[in-house]
């Protein structure tokens, strides 16, 4: 398996997780591993175990197919995120090298339905959102950094969501491991949508009023690993654990009987590479 395929598998796996889990938990997908920038596409499938919604103690199991494209004329399509490499410079990726990449992006985030839980019954649905924004990704030797942010332009939560991650890459023969840590920030509209309770919602439910301001709402630790079956196929395993913090941690949604102040994501999948 080429180094570029390794980068692609990491990125598409975490981007798929981004779409399914509603919020980005590990966007540090482009970590230093010596990628050669070739254009590829991947087809595969993942089995996902994921929190039902932000703050839920219950998990859903899903099987999802995907199509991803890596660096086709500067465009990357991974999971539910489309980005363009407007800036790409540096000496390369890996020990003793550095790189910088940045550009615009569009990302879809799922919302939340009132019938997902008895706690949400009298709350409004949150429609899916398309975030228009951009990203900056840098590597310095064995360390990778990524920041992304976007404004909802379709009327889902109507807010801004941002994520920052740091991680590295550990090649162990056919087995490869990428540990990372992430922090998630939301604007007042974003955080109020997912964690707040308005007076009208409190009147219609048994929940108390909860006004949520902008700020950091979660931290995550993530591990992505993949085993190379041959030059074209690989099996990937992804795990992530999130802790909610700030105003979000005191949300009546998280404190309800079916709520949780942590979130879980586990994904097992297989990918097939195609050269473009």
One Martini backbone bead per residue (centre of mass of N, CA, C, O) as a GRO file, in nm:
protein
  276
    1UNK     BB    1   0.095   0.036   0.024
    2UNK     BB    2   0.074   0.353  -0.016
    3UNK     BB    3   0.104   0.651   0.147
    4UNK     BB    4  -0.148   0.780   0.015
    5UNK     BB    5  -0.348   0.561   0.099
    6UNK     BB    6  -0.320   0.608   0.398
    7UNK     BB    7  -0.429   0.894   0.399
    8UNK     BB    8  -0.704   0.828   0.271
    9UNK     BB    9  -0.813   0.632   0.481
   10UNK     BB   10  -0.809   0.823   0.716
   11UNK     BB   11  -0.985   1.052   0.600
   12UNK     BB   12  -1.241   0.895   0.518
   13UNK     BB   13  -1.303   0.775   0.793
   14UNK     BB   14  -1.332   1.045   0.953
   15UNK     BB   15  -1.538   1.176   0.762
   16UNK     BB   16  -1.756   0.971   0.803
   17UNK     BB   17  -1.781   1.021   1.103
   18UNK     BB   18  -1.869   1.313   1.079
   19UNK     BB   19  -2.147   1.262   0.942
   20UNK     BB   20  -2.271   1.060   1.152
   21UNK     BB   21  -2.203   1.237   1.433
   22UNK     BB   22  -2.250   1.556   1.331
   23UNK     BB   23  -1.958   1.589   1.447
   24UNK     BB   24  -1.641   1.678   1.482
   25UNK     BB   25  -1.372   1.467   1.632
   26UNK     BB   26  -1.133   1.397   1.387
   27UNK     BB   27  -0.964   1.621   1.177
   28UNK     BB   28  -0.664   1.474   1.199
   29UNK     BB   29  -0.612   1.309   0.912
   30UNK     BB   30  -0.343   1.471   0.806
   31UNK     BB   31  -0.081   1.306   0.874
   32UNK     BB   32   0.244   1.230   0.898
   33UNK     BB   33   0.339   0.990   0.604
   34UNK     BB   34   0.448   1.057   0.304
   35UNK     BB   35   0.274   1.165   0.091
   36UNK     BB   36   0.249   1.181  -0.286
   37UNK     BB   37  -0.031   1.303  -0.426
   38UNK     BB   38  -0.208   1.107  -0.550
   39UNK     BB   39  -0.477   1.004  -0.749
   40UNK     BB   40  -0.776   0.885  -0.580
   41UNK     BB   41  -1.007   0.615  -0.515
   42UNK     BB   42  -1.277   0.502  -0.289
   43UNK     BB   43  -1.424   0.189  -0.190
   44UNK     BB   44  -1.673   0.105   0.071
   45UNK     BB   45  -1.726  -0.012   0.417
   46UNK     BB   46  -1.916   0.049   0.729
   47UNK     BB   47  -1.928  -0.017   1.075
   48UNK     BB   48  -2.138   0.159   1.312
   49UNK     BB   49  -2.080   0.306   1.640
   50UNK     BB   50  -2.317   0.553   1.770
   51UNK     BB   51  -2.435   0.814   1.890
   52UNK     BB   52  -2.752   0.923   1.838
   53UNK     BB   53  -2.669   1.194   1.988
   54UNK     BB   54  -2.592   1.468   2.141
   55UNK     BB   55  -2.598   1.326   2.468
   56UNK     BB   56  -2.627   1.024   2.429
   57UNK     BB   57  -2.657   0.684   2.574
   58UNK     BB   58  -2.718   0.587   2.291
   59UNK     BB   59  -2.678   0.346   2.024
   60UNK     BB   60  -2.593   0.302   1.686
   61UNK     BB   61  -2.622   0.077   1.405
   62UNK     BB   62  -2.431   0.093   1.095
   63UNK     BB   63  -2.434   0.056   0.732
   64UNK     BB   64  -2.190   0.214   0.510
   65UNK     BB   65  -2.126   0.357   0.225
   66UNK     BB   66  -1.852   0.480   0.001
   67UNK     BB   67  -1.706   0.776  -0.158
   68UNK     BB   68  -1.372   0.869  -0.258
   69UNK     BB   69  -1.150   1.160  -0.313
   70UNK     BB   70  -0.796   1.220  -0.399
   71UNK     BB   71  -0.665   1.473  -0.557
   72UNK     BB   72  -0.866   1.599  -0.788
   73UNK     BB   73  -0.764   1.882  -0.895
   74UNK     BB   74  -0.765   1.956  -0.564
   75UNK     BB   75  -0.986   1.758  -0.481
   76UNK     BB   76  -1.179   1.655  -0.187
   77UNK     BB   77  -1.370   1.349  -0.108
   78UNK     BB   78  -1.507   1.294   0.226
   79UNK     BB   79  -1.781   1.176   0.284
   80UNK     BB   80  -1.921   1.504   0.380
   81UNK     BB   81  -1.650   1.636   0.243
   82UNK     BB   82  -1.556   1.932   0.057
   83UNK     BB   83  -1.235   2.015  -0.087
   84UNK     BB   84  -0.969   2.266  -0.151
   85UNK     BB   85  -0.631   2.314  -0.275
   86UNK     BB   86  -0.519   2.630  -0.268
   87UNK     BB   87  -0.290   2.538  -0.065
   88UNK     BB   88   0.047   2.393  -0.140
   89UNK     BB   89   0.326   2.329   0.077
   90UNK     BB   90   0.664   2.225   0.101
   91UNK     BB   91   0.883   1.932   0.166
   92UNK     BB   92   0.676   1.743   0.311
   93UNK     BB   93   0.636   1.418   0.466
   94UNK     BB   94   0.790   1.372   0.770
   95UNK     BB   95   1.090   1.343   0.865
   96UNK     BB   96   1.227   1.665   0.828
   97UNK     BB   97   0.943   1.786   0.748
   98UNK     BB   98   0.703   2.004   0.569
   99UNK     BB   99   0.351   2.128   0.569
  100UNK     BB  100   0.090   2.308   0.370
  101UNK     BB  101  -0.273   2.335   0.393
  102UNK     BB  102  -0.543   2.511   0.209
  103UNK     BB  103  -0.909   2.585   0.212
  104UNK     BB  104  -1.207   2.525   0.104
  105UNK     BB  105  -1.538   2.416   0.243
  106UNK     BB  106  -1.785   2.142   0.254
  107UNK     BB  107  -2.020   2.040   0.518
  108UNK     BB  108  -2.206   1.775   0.647
  109UNK     BB  109  -2.457   1.784   0.913
  110UNK     BB  110  -2.634   1.634   1.127
  111UNK     BB  111  -2.900   1.622   1.334
  112UNK     BB  112  -3.223   1.615   1.512
  113UNK     BB  113  -3.480   1.422   1.655
  114UNK     BB  114  -3.754   1.408   1.867
  115UNK     BB  115  -3.768   1.071   1.830
  116UNK     BB  116  -3.483   0.979   1.962
  117UNK     BB  117  -3.625   1.073   2.243
  118UNK     BB  118  -3.811   1.144   2.520
  119UNK     BB  119  -3.655   1.409   2.588
  120UNK     BB  120  -3.721   1.534   2.278
  121UNK     BB  121  -4.031   1.549   2.217
  122UNK     BB  122  -4.066   1.886   2.282
  123UNK     BB  123  -3.858   1.934   2.065
  124UNK     BB  124  -3.695   2.051   1.812
  125UNK     BB  125  -3.583   2.001   1.523
  126UNK     BB  126  -3.263   1.933   1.360
  127UNK     BB  127  -3.135   2.007   1.086
  128UNK     BB  128  -2.938   1.979   0.850
  129UNK     BB  129  -2.599   2.086   0.766
  130UNK     BB  130  -2.417   2.336   0.579
  131UNK     BB  131  -2.074   2.403   0.579
  132UNK     BB  132  -1.911   2.710   0.520
  133UNK     BB  133  -1.549   2.715   0.463
  134UNK     BB  134  -1.242   2.593   0.619
  135UNK     BB  135  -0.883   2.501   0.607
  136UNK     BB  136  -0.594   2.396   0.811
  137UNK     BB  137  -0.288   2.216   0.730
  138UNK     BB  138  -0.014   2.071   0.929
  139UNK     BB  139   0.335   1.967   0.913
  140UNK     BB  140   0.595   1.858   1.164
  141UNK     BB  141   0.711   1.599   1.106
  142UNK     BB  142   0.534   1.396   1.342
  143UNK     BB  143   0.335   1.646   1.334
  144UNK     BB  144  -0.020   1.722   1.336
  145UNK     BB  145  -0.237   1.987   1.207
  146UNK     BB  146  -0.590   2.102   1.251
  147UNK     BB  147  -0.821   2.345   1.101
  148UNK     BB  148  -1.183   2.403   1.124
  149UNK     BB  149  -1.457   2.590   0.961
  150UNK     BB  150  -1.825   2.673   0.979
  151UNK     BB  151  -2.122   2.792   0.819
  152UNK     BB  152  -2.447   2.774   0.828
  153UNK     BB  153  -2.661   2.772   0.509
  154UNK     BB  154  -2.954   2.583   0.575
  155UNK     BB  155  -3.100   2.593   0.872
  156UNK     BB  156  -3.023   2.426   1.114
  157UNK     BB  157  -2.834   2.586   1.349
  158UNK     BB  158  -2.701   2.869   1.233
  159UNK     BB  159  -2.399   2.819   1.291
  160UNK     BB  160  -2.075   2.771   1.430
  161UNK     BB  161  -1.805   2.541   1.351
  162UNK     BB  162  -1.512   2.410   1.531
  163UNK     BB  163  -1.182   2.247   1.474
  164UNK     BB  164  -0.909   2.092   1.663
  165UNK     BB  165  -0.593   1.914   1.589
  166UNK     BB  166  -0.370   1.651   1.718
  167UNK     BB  167  -0.101   1.441   1.579
  168UNK     BB  168   0.007   1.111   1.461
  169UNK     BB  169   0.239   0.857   1.314
  170UNK     BB  170   0.243   0.481   1.331
  171UNK     BB  171   0.454   0.259   1.185
  172UNK     BB  172   0.390  -0.122   1.191
  173UNK     BB  173   0.405  -0.211   0.917
  174UNK     BB  174   0.091  -0.316   0.839
  175UNK     BB  175   0.053  -0.153   1.091
  176UNK     BB  176  -0.144   0.145   1.167
  177UNK     BB  177  -0.118   0.448   1.378
  178UNK     BB  178  -0.354   0.721   1.491
  179UNK     BB  179  -0.318   0.958   1.718
  180UNK     BB  180  -0.557   1.191   1.879
  181UNK     BB  181  -0.665   1.535   1.945
  182UNK     BB  182  -0.969   1.724   2.030
  183UNK     BB  183  -1.149   2.036   1.965
  184UNK     BB  184  -1.476   2.189   2.025
  185UNK     BB  185  -1.656   2.461   1.868
  186UNK     BB  186  -1.931   2.698   1.937
  187UNK     BB  187  -2.174   2.884   1.884
  188UNK     BB  188  -2.457   2.993   2.022
  189UNK     BB  189  -2.645   2.860   1.812
  190UNK     BB  190  -2.526   2.582   1.819
  191UNK     BB  191  -2.536   2.522   2.129
  192UNK     BB  192  -2.839   2.582   2.172
  193UNK     BB  193  -2.952   2.366   1.984
  194UNK     BB  194  -2.810   2.105   2.141
  195UNK     BB  195  -2.814   2.224   2.473
  196UNK     BB  196  -3.060   2.397   2.484
  197UNK     BB  197  -3.339   2.570   2.671
  198UNK     BB  198  -3.619   2.713   2.628
  199UNK     BB  199  -3.902   2.836   2.752
  200UNK     BB  200  -4.094   2.688   2.558
  201UNK     BB  201  -3.963   2.408   2.600
  202UNK     BB  202  -4.008   2.398   2.907
  203UNK     BB  203  -4.322   2.420   2.896
  204UNK     BB  204  -4.340   2.140   2.709
  205UNK     BB  205  -4.160   2.023   2.935
  206UNK     BB  206  -3.934   1.880   3.197
  207UNK     BB  207  -3.736   2.101   3.137
  208UNK     BB  208  -3.494   2.327   3.187
  209UNK     BB  209  -3.361   2.615   3.155
  210UNK     BB  210  -3.094   2.670   2.892
  211UNK     BB  211  -2.828   2.884   2.848
  212UNK     BB  212  -2.606   2.900   2.567
  213UNK     BB  213  -2.291   2.969   2.482
  214UNK     BB  214  -2.015   3.028   2.352
  215UNK     BB  215  -1.783   2.750   2.297
  216UNK     BB  216  -1.651   2.491   2.439
  217UNK     BB  217  -1.799   2.140   2.417
  218UNK     BB  218  -1.534   1.949   2.339
  219UNK     BB  219  -1.345   1.647   2.388
  220UNK     BB  220  -1.094   1.428   2.223
  221UNK     BB  221  -1.007   1.087   2.170
  222UNK     BB  222  -0.811   0.923   1.907
  223UNK     BB  223  -0.815   0.614   1.702
  224UNK     BB  224  -0.634   0.505   1.414
  225UNK     BB  225  -0.648   0.193   1.230
  226UNK     BB  226  -0.452  -0.011   0.988
  227UNK     BB  227  -0.460  -0.299   0.767
  228UNK     BB  228  -0.261  -0.445   0.520
  229UNK     BB  229  -0.346  -0.673   0.282
  230UNK     BB  230  -0.258  -0.490   0.032
  231UNK     BB  231  -0.227  -0.257  -0.224
  232UNK     BB  232  -0.568  -0.213  -0.209
  233UNK     BB  233  -0.630  -0.331   0.078
  234UNK     BB  234  -0.810  -0.234   0.388
  235UNK     BB  235  -0.836  -0.231   0.743
  236UNK     BB  236  -1.045  -0.042   0.967
  237UNK     BB  237  -1.002   0.124   1.295
  238UNK     BB  238  -1.223   0.327   1.500
  239UNK     BB  239  -1.177   0.553   1.785
  240UNK     BB  240  -1.395   0.751   2.013
  241UNK     BB  241  -1.378   0.998   2.286
  242UNK     BB  242  -1.612   1.217   2.449
  243UNK     BB  243  -1.614   1.535   2.621
  244UNK     BB  244  -1.816   1.739   2.782
  245UNK     BB  245  -1.828   2.102   2.816
  246UNK     BB  246  -1.927   2.349   2.984
  247UNK     BB  247  -2.245   2.428   2.912
  248UNK     BB  248  -2.303   2.144   2.794
  249UNK     BB  249  -2.264   1.968   3.063
  250UNK     BB  250  -2.547   2.117   3.186
  251UNK     BB  251  -2.749   1.979   3.019
  252UNK     BB  252  -3.060   1.830   3.033
  253UNK     BB  253  -2.995   1.622   2.810
  254UNK     BB  254  -2.744   1.493   2.957
  255UNK     BB  255  -2.901   1.460   3.253
  256UNK     BB  256  -3.071   1.257   3.161
  257UNK     BB  257  -3.146   0.926   3.164
  258UNK     BB  258  -3.062   0.924   2.830
  259UNK     BB  259  -2.799   1.064   2.904
  260UNK     BB  260  -2.459   1.209   2.831
  261UNK     BB  261  -2.113   1.335   2.895
  262UNK     BB  262  -2.055   1.133   2.659
  263UNK     BB  263  -1.891   0.990   2.361
  264UNK     BB  264  -1.925   0.739   2.095
  265UNK     BB  265  -1.688   0.581   1.853
  266UNK     BB  266  -1.717   0.305   1.612
  267UNK     BB  267  -1.515   0.161   1.336
  268UNK     BB  268  -1.557  -0.086   1.066
  269UNK     BB  269  -1.353  -0.142   0.768
  270UNK     BB  270  -1.332  -0.141   0.398
  271UNK     BB  271  -1.096  -0.086   0.125
  272UNK     BB  272  -1.075   0.035  -0.223
  273UNK     BB  273  -0.841   0.105  -0.468
  274UNK     BB  274  -0.821   0.381  -0.718
  275UNK     BB  275  -0.686   0.502  -0.997
  276UNK     BB  276  -0.699   0.821  -1.185
   0.00000   0.00000   0.00000
